[in-house]
Every structure is written in structure tokens, then in C-alpha cells.
Amino acid sequence: MATDADPWVDPDMQLAFARMAEIAREHDLPADRSRMTPEQARRRMEIDRAWWNQDRPALARIEDVTVPGPTRPVPVRLLYPATAETTPDAPLPVILYLHGGGWVVGSLETHGRAMHALANASGCLVAAVDYALAPENPFPAAITEVAAVVEHLRGQGAEAWGADPARIALAGDSAGANIAIGTALQLRDRGDRSVGALGLIYPVAGCDFETESYTRFGGGEWGLSRAEMRAFFAHYLRGPEDYDDPRAVPLKADLAGLPPTFVAAAGLDVLRDDAIRLDAALRAAGVPCTFDLYEGVTHGFMTLTRMVPKAQAMIDTMAARLSTTLRGLQA
């Protein structure tokens, strides 16, 4: 039986750990990411994730476009599922996807293979938003950019993309999941109910660094550490007052009125308890919610589809739930 000192690790995750260690040695990647500058951390993640994003599932087509944003054109990558054909009479439901990376690192490339898989598994158009990163663009810059993409999709973007503006989901992992729910809260508070579903993979939902999962897995041996999360928050938020903004810390929000939500958590993750608490808060607020805990895997496992079957299983599950919800919406 696994103990607190020796938790159970999925055998495929163990193999992935070994491969990640090989990549780190091959490229002489530093171990303590919490002490890196944003530029160093970004470069490290791009190198670290390159192998994991090879051999991406084939799609019908990929387009890189821009959307008018509050301060700049916002880059968006459109991923069309391999089996789908869009026509004016049959536009695709769309999942706006927001990559993880602590609001500071990550890109459309670091999460490319997983997003390809999500498009094919869901049969939806996946529109991956290359939102502005902190600290150069602190809170709430990313949220305002994603909201602008939603607004564009509800207007002229829908026809241009072959997308159905009545069937929009917001999804993301880690900080991307935080931005997704933060955007949904901002839109809801403005009377905009255009988001019909949420997909939140190991979301950043709170700012309590003393939870059981932070205490148990926060030392760095399981990947994402408590020190990294503190650094990410420091880069993202403008000051102490932002810790009380529900768009940044969703566990402090009134969650009533949000759309049906899928939440996934990793068992060996400092953010495990964030996800568990968010699921409970959503249910208490009357939000239709489904929750899955994937034992034996770490934060970031979504991007490990080349070696960890649970990653593809999680993507397939979220894809099915988002697609079912979106296709059930009335035009």
C-alpha cells in the first residue's frame, strides 16, 4: 500500500519521468525552475516539451489568424478535426483552448500535440489562443484578450472560421484553466452567456499554498513546486489586491450561473486540492459539474500523450463531455 512518503506512481508515468530526465541531461536543463527569469523559463519549457510534441495527430487543416485585441492583434491557431467538414449549414462547435504555463511560460507549441488530440477527439474546432504572457502583461491582460476572441467569434469570426457562435466552450490546463474560468466569470458579470461549457484541467483555483497537496507534492520532485507557483503568482498579479479578485482566484468567486463544467485533477500535483475544492464549490453553486481524478500522474501530464495513456484518456473524456454539451445547445 502506498504511504504519504511513497505515493503510488503510474508505471507509464515512471517511464515518462525517466524520459524527461534524459531530455534534461541531453540539453543540460537546470533543475530549479523557480529561480529562472521568465525568458530562461520559457526557453527551458520549449526545449523540454519539443520531443513530447512530435508525431502530432493529423488534422484536416491548420490556420494561424489574428483577432483584434485590446492592445494588439491576438494570435489564434485554428485546428480543424481530421474528420470534420465545415459548411455554412453545418458550422463546427468551437473550443477556445488556453495552454498552461503559470501565466508566464508555455505556447501553442508546448501543448501542440495535446490540442491536436483534443480537436480530433471532440470533432470540434479547437481555437488555441496565444494569449499575452506575464510579467510583461500582468493580470487581467490574458483575460481581456480571451474575452476579445469570444466577442470576435460571436461576430464576424464565426463565418470566417466555419464556427458556430452559439456553441462555444472555454478550456485550458493549469494557468490556462484559471484564465478560462476567469474569462467566463467576467463575461457572466457583463451579462454575456455565450460560453456554453468549461473544461478545466488541473486548474489554478486558489492561492492557499498550505493545502495537503501543496505540502505533500510541493518540494519539486514531482514537477511543479510550491516555490514555482509562488513565483508564477508574483509575476502574474499586479499586487496584493489582485489576490482578492475572483477572476484571478476563482475559489473566492460567486460561481453561480457558470455553464456545465468538466474538472480534471492529477493525483501527484500541488494543484490537486485546488481542483477538488473548485469542483465542490461549483456543485454548491448549482453548476452542473463532472470531476475526474487521475491517480499516479503529475501536473502537466496532459502533454505526455506519447508515453502516458492516461493523458489521452483524459483528453478523450473531456472532449466527449464538452462536445456533448455543446452539441446539445440550442442555436
C-alpha positions in Angstrom: 0.0 0.0 0.0 1.2 3.5 -0.9 2.0 5.8 2.0 2.3 9.6 2.2 6.1 9.2 1.9 5.8 6.9 -1.0 2.7 7.6 -3.1 1.8 5.3 -6.0 3.1 6.3 -9.4 1.5 5.1 -12.6 4.1 2.8 -14.4 3.8 4.8 -17.6 4.4 8.0 -15.6 7.6 6.4 -14.2 8.8 5.8 -17.8 7.9 9.4 -18.6 9.9 10.6 -15.6 12.9 8.7 -17.0 12.5 10.2 -20.5 12.2 13.7 -19.0 15.4 13.2 -17.1 17.1 12.1 -20.3 15.9 15.2 -22.1 17.1 17.4 -19.2 20.6 15.7 -19.3 20.8 15.9 -23.1 20.1 19.7 -23.1 21.7 20.5 -19.7 18.5 21.9 -18.4 18.6 23.5 -14.9 16.5 21.8 -12.3 15.3 24.7 -10.2 12.9 26.5 -12.4 11.6 28.8 -9.7 14.8 30.8 -9.8 14.8 31.4 -13.6 14.0 34.6 -15.3 10.8 34.4 -17.4 12.9 34.3 -20.6 15.0 31.5 -19.2 12.0 29.5 -18.1 10.3 30.0 -21.5 13.3 28.7 -23.3 13.6 25.8 -20.9 10.0 24.7 -21.4 10.2 24.9 -25.2 13.3 22.6 -25.2 11.8 20.3 -22.6 8.5 19.9 -24.5 9.8 19.6 -28.0 10.2 15.8 -28.0 6.7 15.3 -26.4 5.1 17.3 -29.3 6.5 15.3 -32.1 4.2 13.0 -34.2 1.1 15.1 -33.8 -2.2 13.6 -34.9 -3.1 14.6 -38.4 -5.8 17.3 -38.8 -8.0 18.4 -41.7 -6.2 21.8 -41.7 -4.5 24.3 -39.5 -4.7 28.1 -39.9 -3.0 30.9 -38.0 -5.1 34.0 -37.7 -5.2 37.1 -35.6 -8.1 38.7 -33.8 -8.4 42.4 -32.8 -7.5 42.7 -29.2 -7.5 45.5 -26.6 -3.8 46.3 -27.1 -2.6 44.1 -30.0 -3.8 41.6 -32.6 -4.2 38.4 -30.7 -2.7 35.3 -32.4 -5.1 32.3 -32.6 -4.4 28.9 -34.2 -7.4 27.1 -35.7 -7.2 23.3 -35.5 -9.8 21.5 -37.6 -10.5 17.9 -36.7 -9.5 15.3 -39.3 -13.0 14.0 -40.0 -14.9 17.3 -40.0 -16.1 19.4 -42.9 -17.4 22.8 -42.3 -20.2 24.3 -44.4 -22.4 27.4 -44.0 -25.2 25.0 -43.0 -23.0 22.9 -40.6 -20.6 25.1 -38.7 -18.5 23.4 -36.0 -18.8 23.8 -32.3 -15.6 25.5 -31.1 -13.4 25.0 -28.1 -11.3 28.0 -27.2 -8.2 26.4 -25.7 -5.7 28.2 -23.3 -2.4 26.5 -22.7 -0.8 26.2 -19.3 2.4 27.5 -18.0 1.9 29.6 -14.9 0.7 32.6 -17.0 4.5 33.1 -17.7 5.6 30.2 -19.9 4.1 27.8 -22.5 3.0 28.3 -26.0 0.9 26.9 -28.8 3.9 24.6 -29.5 4.4 23.3 -25.9 0.8 22.0 -26.0 0.5 21.3 -29.7 0.1 17.5 -29.7 -2.5 17.6 -26.9 -4.5 20.2 -28.7 -4.4 18.2 -32.0 -5.7 15.2 -30.0 -8.5 17.4 -28.5 -9.7 18.5 -31.9 -9.9 15.0 -33.3 -11.4 13.5 -30.1 -14.1 16.2 -29.9 -14.9 16.8 -33.5 -14.9 20.5 -32.7 -12.8 23.3 -34.0 -10.1 24.0 -31.4 -9.1 27.7 -31.5 -5.9 27.9 -29.5 -5.3 31.4 -28.1 -1.7 32.6 -27.9 -2.6 35.0 -25.0 -0.2 37.6 -23.7 2.2 36.3 -21.0 3.2 37.9 -17.7 5.1 39.6 -16.3 5.2 41.8 -19.4 1.4 41.6 -19.5 0.1 41.1 -16.0 -3.4 40.3 -14.8 -6.0 40.8 -16.3 -4.4 41.1 -19.7 -4.8 37.5 -20.7 -8.5 37.5 -19.7 -9.2 40.7 -21.7 -7.6 39.1 -24.7 -9.6 35.9 -24.4 -12.8 37.8 -23.9 -12.0 39.7 -27.2 -11.6 36.4 -29.0 -15.0 35.3 -27.7 -16.5 38.6 -28.9 -14.9 38.2 -32.3 -16.2 34.6 -32.6 -19.7 35.8 -31.8 -19.4 38.3 -34.7 -17.5 38.2 -38.0 -15.1 35.5 -36.8 -17.8 32.7 -36.8 -18.4 32.7 -40.5 -14.7 33.1 -41.4 -13.7 30.2 -39.2 -16.7 27.9 -40.0 -17.6 28.0 -36.3 -21.0 28.1 -34.6 -21.2 31.2 -32.4 -23.9 29.5 -30.3 -21.7 26.6 -29.3 -18.5 27.9 -27.6 -16.5 26.3 -24.8 -13.6 27.6 -22.9 -11.0 25.1 -21.8 -7.4 25.1 -20.6 -4.9 23.4 -18.3 -3.3 24.9 -15.2 -3.0 28.6 -15.6 -4.9 28.3 -18.9 -7.8 26.8 -16.9 -7.6 29.7 -14.5 -7.8 32.1 -17.4 -10.7 30.2 -18.8 -12.9 30.4 -15.7 -11.7 33.9 -15.1 -12.9 34.9 -18.5 -16.2 33.1 -18.0 -16.8 35.0 -14.8 -16.0 38.3 -16.4 -18.4 37.6 -19.3 -21.1 36.3 -16.9 -20.9 39.5 -14.9 -21.3 41.6 -18.0 -24.5 39.6 -18.9 -22.8 37.6 -21.7 -23.8 34.0 -21.6 -22.1 33.0 -24.8 -19.8 30.4 -23.1 -21.7 27.1 -23.1 -19.2 24.8 -21.4 -15.9 24.9 -19.4 -13.1 22.3 -19.4 -10.6 22.8 -16.6 -7.6 20.6 -16.4 -5.7 20.7 -13.0 -6.8 24.4 -12.6 -5.2 27.1 -10.5 -8.2 27.9 -8.4 -6.9 29.2 -5.1 -3.9 30.8 -3.5 -3.5 28.7 -0.4 0.0 27.3 -0.5 -0.5 25.2 2.6 -3.1 22.7 1.3 -2.4 19.0 1.8 -1.4 18.6 -1.8 1.0 21.6 -1.7 2.6 20.2 1.4 2.9 16.7 0.1 4.0 17.4 -3.5 5.4 20.9 -3.4 9.1 20.1 -3.0 9.8 19.9 -6.7 10.4 16.1 -7.0 7.0 15.8 -8.7 7.5 18.6 -11.2 5.6 21.8 -10.4 6.6 23.0 -6.9 5.3 25.4 -4.3 8.2 27.8 -5.0 7.3 27.8 -8.7 3.7 28.6 -8.0 4.6 31.4 -5.7 6.9 32.8 -8.4 4.2 32.5 -11.0 1.6 34.3 -8.9 4.2 37.1 -8.2 4.8 37.5 -11.9 1.1 37.4 -12.9 -0.6 39.6 -10.3 -0.1 43.3 -10.1 -0.2 43.5 -6.3 -1.8 42.1 -3.1 -5.2 43.4 -4.1 -5.4 41.0 -7.1 -5.4 38.0 -4.7 -8.9 39.1 -3.8 -10.1 39.3 -7.4 -12.3 36.3 -8.2 -11.1 36.3 -11.8 -7.6 35.5 -10.6 -8.6 33.3 -7.6 -11.9 31.6 -8.6 -12.4 29.9 -5.2 -13.2 33.4 -4.0 -15.9 33.9 -6.6 -19.6 33.5 -6.7 -19.7 30.7 -9.2 -23.5 30.6 -9.7 -24.6 30.8 -13.3 -21.4 29.3 -14.9 -22.0 26.8 -17.6 -21.6 23.0 -17.3 -18.0 22.3 -16.3 -15.6 19.4 -16.6 -12.8 19.4 -14.0 -9.8 17.0 -14.1 -7.1 16.7 -11.4 -3.7 14.8 -11.2 -3.0 12.8 -8.2 0.6 13.8 -7.7 0.1 17.5 -8.1 0.3 20.6 -5.9 -2.9 21.8 -7.5 -4.9 18.6 -6.8 -6.7 20.2 -3.9 -7.4 23.3 -5.9 -9.3 21.2 -8.4 -11.1 19.2 -5.6 -12.2 22.4 -3.9 -13.3 24.1 -7.1 -15.4 21.1 -8.0 -17.1 21.2 -4.6 -17.6 25.0 -4.9 -19.1 24.7 -8.4 -21.6 22.0 -7.2 -22.5 24.1 -4.2 -23.3 27.0 -6.5 -25.6 24.8 -8.6 -23.3 24.4 -11.6 -23.5 21.1 -13.4 -20.1 19.6 -12.9 -18.2 16.4 -13.6 -14.9 15.6 -11.9 -12.2 13.1 -12.6 -9.0 12.4 -10.5 -6.2 10.7 -12.4 -4.1 8.9 -9.8 -0.4 8.3 -10.2 0.3 11.1 -12.6 1.8 14.6 -12.1 0.9 18.1 -13.1 1.3 18.6 -16.8 0.6 15.0 -17.7 -1.8 16.2 -20.5 1.2 17.0 -22.6 2.7 13.4 -22.2 0.4 11.6 -24.7 3.4 10.0 -26.4 4.1 7.8 -23.3 1.2 8.2 -20.8 -2.1 6.6 -21.9 -4.0 8.4 -19.1 -3.2 11.7 -20.9 -5.1 10.6 -24.0 -7.8 9.1 -21.8 -8.3 12.4 -20.0 -8.3 14.3 -23.3 -10.9 11.9 -24.7 -13.1 12.2 -21.7 -13.0 16.0 -21.7 -13.6 16.1 -25.4 -16.6 13.9 -25.2 -18.2 15.9 -22.4 -17.5 19.3 -24.0 -18.7 18.1 -27.4 -21.9 16.5 -25.9 -22.7 19.7 -24.0 -22.0 22.0 -27.0 -24.0 19.9 -29.4 -26.9 19.9 -27.1 -27.2 23.7 -27.1 -29.9 25.4 -29.0 -28.8 27.6 -31.8 
